[in-house]
Amino acid sequence: MDFQPIERPADAFQQSVSTEELQAVCHRVFGAGGRVVSAVEMGLGMYNSTYRVTVENQARPVIVRFAPEPDRQFGSEREFMRNEYATVPYLTAIAPLMPKVIAADWSHELVGRDYLVQTLLDGVPAPEGLRRHPRPTWTAFFRQLGEITRTVHSVRGRAFGPVAGPAYETWSGAVIGTLRDIAADLDAVALDAADLRKAEAIAAEHHAVLDEITEPRLLTGDLWTVNVMVAEDADEPTVTGVFDLDRTSWGDPAADWPIRMAAAKQDERVAFWETYGERDLSPSAAWRARLYEILHLGAIRLEHHRLADTSAIAGTYDAVAALLPRLA
């Protein structure tokens, strides 16, 4: 087997599997003839370990993704891969863009980690593909992203919270629960969580503003350029695939990651709104948006901790401190 893992320090969050484990997985999924010819670890994400695998009896390479070991996962990020798998039936409206699941295994019989085997999407990662086109043409990409996001947000649910649970009867309950879980994770790694707990208390006090949201909608959780494939040889950036939607949940579309990212800068991404539609700019929506930003910053703080980026961690405290007075 030609095995090309990404070399990382022994204490890095992401850790490769062994050649023996990868081969055992492919034997289980593809049968006795499923010998791995090559496996290249892909550096597209910062959570799961992902490999492009060529298997002897398969016409095309496949993607094999391994979740972190259970004891390495934060409580607020537990079993993301299972959450992604549970979301598949709700994403049929964008099924042509999604990888197909070939196999999913939560048994830990072969390797002590959840894993998914999926089809390989056509195209190249959007961060690479966009650079091949003049910036003025990037508006086409963001219009497509707006349309995809709008399509996902049109899916209605029955309760709030992560698709795989836990479920909450109210939107305020889901937001407060998430803030509480992130604060507990920060405590566990000896990072100050006082600002998140203050935001949690404010959310509880003003729960009625959150509970103006009464209909759960499907949120992508993490959709942006790093989770999108684009065509290699198109005249303009053309979306060919969307992947790694493992942070999906039911909630207020305004709380979703692509809404945050589309609003972050006045550049080519403003084309997102041409297909997504107008934003709610009411005082209540503006208040909720500030709380959602604190929630995002808490999750970002945990991610910076995983990456040992101390200066970026400090920046999240400054950003939350600037927002808290505007919630009172």
N, C-alpha and C positions, 0 to 999 in steps of 0.2 A: 504494500500500500504506500502510495505517495502521500504522506501526511504533513500538512503545513499549518501547524497551530500558530497563534499569535503569542510571542514570548512576553510574559508578564512577570512581575515580582511575585514571590511566594505569598505575600500578604494582600495581593490585589483582590478586589471583589470578584471579578470574573476569572474563572479557572477553566482550563481546557479539560476535556475528557481524555481517556487513553485510547490508543488505537484498538485495543481489545474490546473496550466498551462500545466504541463506534461500530466495529465489525459485528458484535453481538446484536446490536440494535438492527442493523441492516439484514442480518440473517433472520431475525424474528419477523421483520416486516416483509421482506421480499423472498423468503424461503432459502433453501439450501444453496441455490445458485446466486444468492445476493452477495457476492464477494465485492468488497469495496476496492475500487481501482485507485481512487484518489479522494482526498478530503482536504479542503482549504477552508480555514476559519475566516469568517468575514467580519470585519470591524465596523459593521453598520450600526450597532446598538451598544448600549452600555449596561444592559441588564442580563439578558439571556446570552448563551454561547451558541453561535450560529455557524453552520458549516455547509458549504456547497460540495455535495458528495456525488461522485460518479460511481454507479453500481453496475457491475458486469452485465446483468440481465435486464437493464433498463435503458430505453432509447434516449432518455434525456437525464441530465443530472437532477438531483432532488436537493431540497433544503432540509437539514436536520437541526433542530433547535433544542437545546437543553436549558431548563430553568436552573437558577441557582439552587444549591442544596437547601433544604428547608430551614436549617438553623442559621443560614446566612441571610434569610429574607426578613425585611422589616414587617411588623404587624400590619402597617397600612399598605403594604405591597405584597401581601401573602397570596401565593397561588395565582399570580397574574396569568400564567399560561392556561390554567383551568378556566379563568374568567374569559380569556380570549376564545377558547373552544366553546364555552357556553353561549357566546355571542353570535357564532356563525349562523344559526337559524334566523337571526334578526337582520342579517346583512345581505339578504338575497337581492335587494334593489341595486347593490353594487357588486354582485357576485362575479360578473365578467372581469372585474379588476382585482379580485381577491385570489390568493393562492388556494388551491384545493387541499384539504387535509387527507393525506393518505393513511396516516395512523397516529393515534394518540395513546400514550401509556403513562398512567399514574401509579403503576404497581411497585416501582422501584426494585423489581426483581433483577434487572440487568445492570442498572446503574442507580445510585441513590438520588436520582433527580427526575422530575417530570420531563418528558420530551414529546415533541411533535415532529412528524415527517410530513413535508408539504411539497407541492409542485413548485418548480422554479418559474418565477415571473419573467416575462420578456422585458427587455430594456436595460437601462442603467440607472443607478441611484440618482435622484433629482439633483442633489448638490453637485454631482459631477456633470450630469446632463445639461443643467442650466448654463454652466460655464461655456458650453459649446455654442451658445446662441447669444446674439447681441441683447443687452439688457432691455431695450424697448420691447422685445418679443416676449419677455417674461410675463407680461400681462396676460397672455393666453394661458399660461400655466396657472396663474392665480385665479383666473375665471373658472377654470376646470375644478380647482380645489374648492372654490366657493360652491359650485354646483354639487360636488360630491358631499361636502359637509351638509348642505341643505337637505340632500336626499337622506342622509343618515339621521338628521334631526327630525325628519318627518315620521320616523318610526315611533309609535306610542307604546308605553309600558304600563304595568299595573301598580308598581311601587317604585320608590326611590332607592338609590344606592347602587353598588356594583351589580353587574348583570348576574353574577353567580352568588350574590348575597354578601353580607346581610342586607335584608330589605327593610325599608323604613316607610311608615305610613305617610310621613310629611317630608317636604323638602328641607325644612329646618332641621329635622332629626338627622337626615343624611349629612348635611353640612356640619352640624355640631359633632356628629360621630366621627367624621373624617378629621376635623381639627383635633379632636381628642386623641385619635389614633396616632396622628403625626406627632403630637406633643409627647405621647408615651414613647415613641421611637426615638425622639430627640433625647429624652431622659435616659434611655437605655445606652446611648453612645456618649453620655456626659456633655450634651450640648444644652444650653439654656433654652427652655421652652416657655418662659413666662409670657412672651409676646403672643404666642399662639394661644395660650390659655386665656389671655385677656380678650383676644378676638373671639374665642369660644364663648366667653361670658357675655360679650356684646351681642353675639349672634343669638344666644338664648334670650337675652333681654328684649331684642327686637325681632323675635321669631316671626311675628306677624308679617313683616316685610318680606321675609323669605317665603312664607307660606302663601303669598300672593301667587306663587307658582304652584298650580294644582294638578297639572298634567305632566307626568314623567315622559320625557323624550330621550331617545338614545343619544348618548354623547360618545364621541370617538375616543376621548381621553388623551390622545397623543398624536393626532394627525397633523403633520406638517411636512416640510420638504424631506426630512430624513426618513420618512415612512412611505415614500412615493417613488415609483419607477417611471421613467420617461423613455420615449422611443429614441433609439440611437441615431436614426438618419432622417428624422422629420424636418420640415422647413422651419417649424417653430416648436417650442417645448410642448410635447403631447403626452399626457398621462397614460401609461399602459398598465399600471398596477398600484395597489395600496396594500401595505402589510404591517404586521406587528401592532394590531389594534388590541392590546392586552389590558389597557386601562379603561375599557368601556364601562359606562354606568348609565343609570337612568336619572335624569335631572333637568335642570334649566339649561337650554342650549347656550345661554349667555355665559355659562360657567365653563364651557368647553375650551380646550387648548387652542384649536384653530381660531376661535373668536379672539382670544387674547393675542395671538401672534399676528393676526390680520390687522388688529388695531394698534399694534406696537409702533409702526413706522408709516410715514406718508411717502412711500416709494411705489414700486411696481405692484406691491401687494394690495393697494387700494382697489385693484380690479376684482379682488375677491368679492367685494360687496355688490358688484354689478350682477352677479348670478346668485349670490346668497340672499340678498335682499337687505332692506334697511334695518338698522339696529334700533332697539328701544332706548331712547335717551331720556326717559322720564326720571324724576328725582329718585323714585324707588329703585329703578333699574340701575341708576348710577351708584346708589348706596350698595346694592348687591354686588355690582362689579368691583367695588373696592374690597369687599369681603372676599370675593372669589380670587382677587389678586393675592391677598394674604394667604389663602389656601394654597395657591400655586407656589408662592414663595416658600412655604413650609415644605412642600414636596421637593422643590429645587434645592433647599438646604440639605435635605437628606441625600440627594444625588451628589451634591458637592462633597459631602462627607465621604461617600463611597469612593469618590475620585481623589480624596485627600487634597482638595483645593481650598486651603485655609482662607485665602483672601476673598474668594467668591462666597464662602460661608458668611464672612463678616458683612459683605454687601447685602445679604438677605436681611440681616438685622436692621441695617440702616433703612432699607426699603419698607419693611413692616413698620418701623417706628414713624416713618413719614405718613403712613396710611391710617394708623390707629386713631389719631385725633379726628380724622374726617369721618369716623364711624360713630363717634359718641353722640 
